[in-house]
Amino acid sequence: MADIWEPNPEIKGRSRIAGQAEGLMRLIKATGEVLLDQPMPDDTNERRFNSAARKIKQHWANREYPEKTMFACG
């Protein structure tokens, strides 16, 4: 899940959260391959997917399978 940002009309030059979007991916535990099942809206270049997949692969390399994880980019 990712926050969707828009310009904030109340504070010039700032943004605010307008909503959230999500996609769906899966991990093949035997190989560490991450597959995209449902892309996030507006993630046409798969930038968000690739960042999230990198984080999942880090967990896989450490033999960690958390129910939830998070990464930050910006």
C-alpha angles and dihedrals in degrees: 000000000000134000118247113218132205134177113280109234091197096058117037114229094016132102134216135201110267098179144305136274132195141190135190130243136161138212123225098215094198094059107016091239115151116208127197111229101168121010122220115255111268093013091118095148091044091236093141092044092051092050092049092045090053090055092048091050090053089056091046092052089054091046090244120143106181120182088229136015137172140209130187128215134170 
